[in-house]
Amino acid sequence: MGNPKKIVFVLNSLKAGGSERVFWLISNYFAKHFETTLVVINSDNAFFNDFEEELKIIHLNAPRASKGLFKLLTTIRQIQPDAIFVTGTHLNIWIGLLSFFIKPTQLFARESSITNQMKMHLTKHYFRAKVVLSLIKFIYPKFDKIICQSIGMKNSMMNHYGLLENKLTIISNPIQYTSLINTRQPNETIKLVTIGRFSPEKGHIRLIEAMAKLSNNFSLDIYGSGHLENVLLEKIKELNLEQRVKICGQSKNAKETLIDYDALILTSFTEGFPNVVLESLSVGTPVIAYQVSGVDEMINDNNGFVIEQGDETSLLNTIRKLTTKNWNKLQIKHECIEKFEIEKIFELYKNLFSK
């Protein structure tokens, strides 16, 4: 097909989130090289709003994808793109269904989570989760390529949904270069931070419980928002941790936040490819993470520790030995940027068109 002239990215919202951040970065970069349009379903409470002048943005102003399907179909038909990129399981399914009514074009879906793991945290929506899993098996083969963020995600798509390997490609999430660097020196107070939405799969409760078993020279700041905020506040109060564990609201700039801490802690039960780990490493801040998809591609002996899921003792011991290691923060930063810089990731996206 050759390099396409018109590219469309479709995104549910511009709220703070991993998928939103990736498509914000990638669509901005594509706009420097192609005629690029970003179609946003719901523009309420936008977090990402810094766009390249060349990027055309269309706001459908629908509460969710299912309510904006006609607008979305009409928009795509008007643009007549050569390629469409979409991200997020539910939106991937809708675009896959709409593809029956769109002229031949290349379709690329970016998977944002490991769905078979996420279903464990959707017990209140069991029937809905089963429908989604069935639709994945039916719709995803319609795409030219499914973009997986990690080896673990690719294996999951093959093993649980029967997708052929030639339908799948691994492209990690990108990071933008920043001049910021963590210059914090070890001292008696060890400052820990975690950043992520307040939902069950992020594991905030077990991190707060771990803090109760650490000495008073450890502190934890929790950045994010979500429906579990009151539950977290109650757990902090229950364990008498008000002086050491704080809920700090949404971080406006994760990199600026992360340079002030000794380490980022990721206690998620499941992830697709945790962007916050990338952002932490890109400013030289080491990471302690439970084993989830993507962390093995990011974390090594030079920049952090990966511990097995459910191993609470290892989590505690690893946090305690955090400052006994002499971290080379410039090296941490350099290795991250070298591997995940936006220019390299853009080339991988662009190369999809010739395959």
N, C-alpha and C positions, 0 to 999 in steps of 0.2 A: 504493500500500500504506500510505502514511503512516508516521509514525515508529514503529518496532518497540518492543516492550516488553522483549523478551528478546534479549540479544546473547551470542554465544559466540565467543571467540577461541581458536584452537587453535595450539599452539606445541610444537615438538619438545623443547625444553629451556629452562632458565633460565641456561644458561652464558653467559659473556661473549661477545657477538657482536652484529652489527648488527641482524639480524632480531629477536633476543631483546630488545634494547634498545628497538626501536620498539614492539613489542607490549606490553612492560612499561609504557611511557609511555602508549600509546593506551588500553590496557585500563583502566589506573588512571583515566584521564580519563573514559572512558565510564562507569565505575562511579559517577561523581558525578551522572550524568544518566539512566542506564538500569539495568535489572536485568542485570548483566553477570557472566559466568562465564569464567574463563580455564582452559582444559583443557591440562595439561602432560603430554606423553607420558613423558618421562624426567626425573625431578627430581634426579638425581645431580649433585653438584658445582655446585649453584646459585650463580650470581653475583648475580643480581637477586633480592632478597628483601624489598624495602620496598614494601608494597602498601597501597592504600586499604582502610579497614575495610569499605567497602561491596562490595568486589570478592570474589566467591566463587572460590576456587581448587580445582580438582579434579586430583589427581595420579593418573595411570593406572599409574605405576610399571612401565612396560614399557621394555625396553632400546632399542626403536626402534618407529617407527610400524607397520611390517609385523607386529610381534609383539603389538601392542595394538589391532588393528583392531576386534575384537569388543567390547572394552571401550569403545572410542571410539564405535562405532555405538550401543551400549546407552546410553551417557551422553548422546549427542545426542538420542536418542529420549525419554529421561526428561525432559530439559530442555524439549524442543519449542521451540527458539528461533525467533524471527522472522528472524534473520539470523546467518550464520556468516562469520567472517573467519579466513583461514588464510594462513600465510606460509611460503615455502621451496618450491622446485620439487618435491621428492619428496613432501612433505606435501600440497602442492596437488593432486598427482596422486591420492594416496590419498583425499582428501576428495572429489575429483571422481568417483571410482569409487563411494564410499559414497553419493553423492547419489542413486543409483538406488534406494536402500533407505531414504531419509529423506523424510518428508512434505514437500510443497512449502514451500520457504523461500528466502530470498534468499542467494546464495552469492557471496562476494567473495574472490578470491585476490590476495595481494600477492606479486609476483615479487621475488625477492631478489638475482638476479644476471642477467647477460647470458649465457644458457646456451650460445649458439653460440660465445662467446669462451672460456668456462670449459672447453669440451671440449678446447681446445688444451693444457690443463694436466692432462688426465685420460687420458693416453696408456696408462697401465697398465690402465685400465678402459674401453677403446675400445668393446667390445660393449655394456656397460652404458650408456655415454653415448648410443649410437645408439638403444637402446630408450627411454631417457628422452626423447630428442628426438622420437621417433615418438609417444609417449604424450602429450606436450605438444600436438601437433597434433590429437590425438583428444579429449583431456579438456578442455583449456582453454575451448573454446567452450561447455561446459556451465555455466560461471560467468556470473553476471549482469554482473560487471565484473572485469577484471584491472587491479589497481593497479600502475602502473609508477612508478618513483621518478624517472625523468628522461626527457627527450626522446629521448636515445639508446636507452634501454631500450624505449620505445614503438616507435620505428622498427625496432628489432631484432625485436620480437614480430610486427610486420606483415610485414617483409621475409623473415624466415626461417621463420615458422610459419603464414603466411597468415591470421592473425587479422584480423578486420575492425576498422576504426578505432573503430566505435561500441561495441565490446567493451572498449576500453582507455581508461583515464583516468590522467592524471599527477598524483600526489600526492607531494610531497617528504617526506622524513623530518622529524620534529619535533625541536625542541630546547627544553629547559627553561631558564627564566631562572636565572642565577646572579649573585650579587654579586661573584664572583671577577673579577679583572682583572689582566692581565699588566703588571707595573710594572718589568720587567727593563730596565736601561739598557745601551746598547752599551759594550763594553769589549774588551780585547785577545783574550779567549777568546770564541769564537762557539759557543754551545751549540745543537746540533741534536737533534731527537728524532723517532722514528718509533714508531707504535703499531699493532700488528696481529698476527694469528696467523702463526705461522711455517710458511707453505706457499708453494709455488713461485710462484703468481700474484701474491704480494705484493711480489716483486722485492727482497727484502732483500740478496741476493747482489750485485746491481749497485750498490746503495747503499754497501755495504761496500767494493766495488772503487773506487767514486768517492772514498771517504774517503782511500784510499791515495794519491790524486793531489792532495789538498788539503794545505795547509800545516799545521804542528803546532798552530796556534792554533784549529783546528776540532775539536770533539769531537762524538760521536754516542752517544746513549743509545737502546737498542732495547728497547721494552716489548712483551711478548706471551708466548705459549707455543705449542708445537706440535712436530710430529715432526721438523722440520728444525733444532731447536736445536743439536744437535751439529755439523751441517754448518756453521752460522753461526759457531760457536765455532772450528771448524777453519779457516775462511776468515779470521777475525780473526787467528788465530795465524800462519797462512801469510803474511799481509801485514804482520806485525809491528805490529799496531794495538792491542795489549792496553792501552796507556796512553790511547788516545783513543776507542776504541769499546767500549762495555759492553753486555752482556745484563743487563737489570734485572728480569726476571720480569714477572708480570702486574701492570698498573697497577690499583690498587683504585678509584681515582677519576681518570678521564682529565683532567677539567678542572683538578683540583688539581695534577696532574703537568704539564700544558701551560703553566701560568703561569710556570714557571721557565726557559723556553727562548726562544731568539731566533726559532726557526721550527720548524714541523712539516714534515717531508719525507715525501711520499707517492710511492713508486716502484712502485706496483702496475701490472701489465700489464692488468688488468681489474677493474672495480668496478661495482656496481649504482648505489650512491649512498653514497660513503664517509662514514659517520657521524663518523669521527674528524676530518674536515675541519670539519664543523659544530661539533664540540665545541671545536676549536682556535679558530675564529673567534669563538665565543661568549664567550671569555675574552680576546679581543684579540690572540691570537698569530697572526702571518701564516703563510701556507702556500706551499710550493713543491710542485707536483704534476705528475706526468706526465698527459697527456691521457687520461682515462678518463671513463666515463659519470657525469654528475652534477656534475663539477667546474666546468663552464662556468656552471651555475646558481648556484654558490657563490662562485667566485673571480673577482675583478676587479682593476683597477689599484690599488684602494685597500687590498687585503688580501692580495695575493700574486702568484704567477706560475704560469702553466700552460705546460708545455713539451711538445713533440711526443714521442711514443713513439720510443725508440731514439736520441734525440739526446743522447748522453752529453756532448758539448761544451757544449751549452746548459745541461745540469744543473749542470755544474761552474762555468760562468761565472755562472749565476744565483745559486748558493750564495755565490760569492765577492763578488757585489755586494749581498748581502742587507742588510748593515748600512749601506750607503751611502744607503739610502732612509729618510726620516723618517716612520715609521709612526705614524698616529694610532690608537692602540689602542682608545680609547673609541669612535671612529667604526666601527672594525672590529666591535667588540662590538655596537654599536647596530644596524648594518645587518643583521647576522646574526639577532639576536633579532627585529627588526621583520619580517623575511621568513619566518622558519621557526619562530616561537613555537608552542608546543603548542596554544594556543587556536585559531589559524588553521587548523592542520592538522586538528584535531578537527572543525571545521566542514565541511571538505572531505569527511572520512569520513562525517559525518552526512548530508550532502547526497546521498550515493549512494542513500539509501533512497527518495527521492522521484523517482528517475529510472527 
